Amino acid sequence: MIASPAAAVVRARHTAVVVENADGSSRVPSRWGYGTERLPATLDELAGPESGSVELPLELAWSGLRVFSLGDVKLLLGLYRIVLNNGSRDDFVHYLNRDHLVRHWPILRKMLGRGVRETWEGTFPELRRSGAA
């Protein structure tokens, strides 16, 4: 079977990220999974805007609303839900703000799937504490 050049490019793009395990082995993370390799090292890296409006690219918000006013809590929560569920590490750093995330986590955590919620709370104990409030 001869692979087309386009197929080779796609395979190369999806294998560019490799996770190194403590035992020296490596693996390519599932693009459908939600692992800690997607997260920033600390919440302080989340340097997204505190106010104003945010327009998400089509890769994140492919259906429905794409512009979100951060002054409207419902829209802010919608933006964060989309980015947390569909975003990459770069998206988290660019669109999410640490203070907004921690402040609104008790509500946000209910809007997320268990895998996303447990990954973020397991990595950042301050979210787990704010979610218990």
C-alpha positions as a LaTeX table, in Angstrom:
\begin{tabular}{lrrr}
\hline
Residue & $x$ (\AA) & $y$ (\AA) & $z$ (\AA) \\
\hline
Met1 & 0.00 & 0.00 & 0.00 \\
Ile2 & 1.44 & 3.37 & $-1.01$ \\
Ala3 & 0.61 & 6.31 & 1.23 \\
Ser4 & $-0.26$ & 9.56 & $-0.42$ \\
Pro5 & 1.90 & 12.61 & 0.37 \\
Ala6 & $-1.10$ & 14.26 & 2.03 \\
Ala7 & $-1.57$ & 11.27 & 4.35 \\
Ala8 & 2.09 & 11.41 & 5.33 \\
Val9 & 1.75 & 15.09 & 6.23 \\
Val10 & $-1.31$ & 14.44 & 8.37 \\
Arg11 & 0.43 & 11.58 & 10.20 \\
Ala12 & 3.47 & 13.76 & 10.82 \\
Arg13 & 1.33 & 16.60 & 12.16 \\
His14 & $-0.44$ & 14.33 & 14.64 \\
Thr15 & 2.74 & 12.69 & 15.87 \\
Ala16 & 4.64 & 15.93 & 16.52 \\
Val17 & 3.78 & 15.94 & 20.24 \\
Val18 & 5.35 & 13.13 & 22.22 \\
Val19 & 4.89 & 12.61 & 25.95 \\
Glu20 & 7.98 & 11.40 & 27.80 \\
Asn21 & 7.14 & 9.13 & 30.75 \\
Ala22 & 9.20 & 8.91 & 33.97 \\
Asp23 & 10.38 & 5.39 & 33.02 \\
Gly24 & 11.97 & 6.71 & 29.81 \\
Ser25 & 9.23 & 5.44 & 27.50 \\
Ser26 & 7.31 & 7.82 & 25.28 \\
Arg27 & 3.89 & 7.92 & 23.72 \\
Val28 & 1.81 & 10.10 & 21.47 \\
Pro29 & $-1.22$ & 11.39 & 23.41 \\
Ser30 & $-4.65$ & 10.73 & 21.98 \\
Arg31 & $-6.05$ & 13.77 & 20.27 \\
Trp32 & $-9.42$ & 12.75 & 21.72 \\
Gly33 & $-8.23$ & 12.34 & 25.28 \\
Tyr34 & $-7.78$ & 15.05 & 27.86 \\
Gly35 & $-4.46$ & 14.65 & 29.63 \\
Thr36 & $-2.32$ & 16.87 & 31.77 \\
Glu37 & 0.07 & 17.45 & 28.85 \\
Arg38 & $-2.51$ & 19.93 & 27.51 \\
Leu39 & $-2.41$ & 22.06 & 30.64 \\
Pro40 & $-0.16$ & 24.99 & 31.51 \\
Ala41 & 2.46 & 24.37 & 34.21 \\
Thr42 & 0.73 & 26.83 & 36.57 \\
Leu43 & $-2.46$ & 28.85 & 36.59 \\
Asp44 & $-0.31$ & 31.99 & 36.59 \\
Glu45 & 0.41 & 31.29 & 32.89 \\
Leu46 & $-3.25$ & 32.04 & 32.09 \\
Ala47 & $-2.81$ & 35.56 & 30.77 \\
Gly48 & $-6.11$ & 35.99 & 28.97 \\
Pro49 & $-8.02$ & 39.25 & 29.02 \\
Glu50 & $-9.74$ & 40.49 & 32.18 \\
Ser51 & $-12.31$ & 42.64 & 30.38 \\
Gly52 & $-13.61$ & 43.58 & 26.97 \\
Ser53 & $-14.69$ & 41.18 & 24.25 \\
Val54 & $-13.03$ & 38.03 & 22.97 \\
Glu55 & $-13.50$ & 36.54 & 19.51 \\
Leu56 & $-12.72$ & 32.84 & 19.27 \\
Pro57 & $-11.33$ & 31.36 & 16.05 \\
Leu58 & $-13.41$ & 28.89 & 14.07 \\
Glu59 & $-11.20$ & 26.01 & 15.28 \\
Leu60 & $-12.64$ & 26.53 & 18.79 \\
Ala61 & $-16.11$ & 27.94 & 18.15 \\
Trp62 & $-17.22$ & 26.32 & 14.91 \\
Ser63 & $-20.94$ & 26.69 & 15.61 \\
Gly64 & $-22.90$ & 29.49 & 17.16 \\
Leu65 & $-21.55$ & 32.47 & 19.04 \\
Arg66 & $-17.90$ & 33.43 & 18.49 \\
Val67 & $-17.69$ & 36.84 & 20.20 \\
Phe68 & $-18.03$ & 36.94 & 23.98 \\
Ser69 & $-18.29$ & 39.98 & 26.26 \\
Leu70 & $-16.38$ & 39.27 & 29.47 \\
Gly71 & $-18.62$ & 41.72 & 31.35 \\
Asp72 & $-21.56$ & 39.33 & 30.93 \\
Val73 & $-21.06$ & 36.37 & 33.28 \\
Lys74 & $-23.14$ & 34.01 & 31.12 \\
Leu75 & $-21.04$ & 34.83 & 28.06 \\
Leu76 & $-17.79$ & 34.55 & 30.04 \\
Leu77 & $-18.84$ & 31.11 & 31.29 \\
Gly78 & $-19.74$ & 30.07 & 27.75 \\
Leu79 & $-16.36$ & 31.21 & 26.45 \\
Tyr80 & $-14.49$ & 29.38 & 29.21 \\
Arg81 & $-16.52$ & 26.21 & 28.67 \\
Ile82 & $-15.66$ & 26.19 & 24.96 \\
Val83 & $-11.95$ & 26.86 & 25.54 \\
Leu84 & $-11.64$ & 24.33 & 28.39 \\
Asn85 & $-13.37$ & 21.60 & 26.38 \\
Asn86 & $-11.83$ & 22.24 & 22.96 \\
Gly87 & $-8.67$ & 24.24 & 23.49 \\
Ser88 & $-4.99$ & 23.45 & 23.52 \\
Arg89 & $-2.38$ & 24.68 & 25.96 \\
Asp90 & $-1.78$ & 27.75 & 23.79 \\
Asp91 & $-5.53$ & 28.49 & 23.76 \\
Phe92 & $-5.71$ & 28.22 & 27.55 \\
Val93 & $-2.83$ & 30.68 & 27.97 \\
His94 & $-4.23$ & 33.09 & 25.38 \\
Tyr95 & $-7.96$ & 33.12 & 26.23 \\
Leu96 & $-8.24$ & 32.19 & 29.92 \\
Asn97 & $-7.52$ & 34.51 & 32.82 \\
Arg98 & $-6.38$ & 32.97 & 36.11 \\
Asp99 & $-8.58$ & 35.16 & 38.33 \\
His100 & $-11.71$ & 34.59 & 36.23 \\
Leu101 & $-11.07$ & 30.83 & 36.15 \\
Val102 & $-10.64$ & 30.50 & 39.92 \\
Arg103 & $-13.55$ & 32.86 & 40.71 \\
His104 & $-16.00$ & 31.09 & 38.40 \\
Trp105 & $-14.75$ & 27.52 & 38.83 \\
Pro106 & $-17.59$ & 26.45 & 41.20 \\
Ile107 & $-20.06$ & 27.06 & 38.35 \\
Leu108 & $-17.76$ & 26.17 & 35.44 \\
Arg109 & $-16.92$ & 22.74 & 36.86 \\
Lys110 & $-20.62$ & 21.79 & 36.53 \\
Met111 & $-20.54$ & 22.75 & 32.85 \\
Leu112 & $-17.60$ & 20.48 & 31.98 \\
Gly113 & $-17.28$ & 16.77 & 31.43 \\
Arg114 & $-15.80$ & 14.67 & 34.20 \\
Gly115 & $-12.50$ & 14.13 & 32.38 \\
Val116 & $-11.89$ & 17.85 & 31.90 \\
Arg117 & $-12.99$ & 18.72 & 35.45 \\
Glu118 & $-10.89$ & 16.00 & 37.09 \\
Thr119 & $-7.80$ & 16.82 & 35.03 \\
Trp120 & $-7.88$ & 20.51 & 35.94 \\
Glu121 & $-8.74$ & 19.91 & 39.62 \\
Gly122 & $-6.16$ & 17.15 & 39.93 \\
Thr123 & $-3.44$ & 19.40 & 38.53 \\
Phe124 & $-4.42$ & 22.64 & 40.27 \\
Pro125 & $-5.55$ & 22.13 & 43.91 \\
Glu126 & $-6.68$ & 25.77 & 44.15 \\
Leu127 & $-9.49$ & 24.92 & 41.73 \\
Arg128 & $-10.54$ & 21.95 & 43.82 \\
Arg129 & $-10.72$ & 24.22 & 46.89 \\
Ser130 & $-12.70$ & 26.91 & 45.07 \\
Gly131 & $-15.04$ & 24.25 & 43.64 \\
Ala132 & $-15.83$ & 23.00 & 47.14 \\
Ala133 & $-16.95$ & 26.46 & 48.25 \\
\hline
\end{tabular}
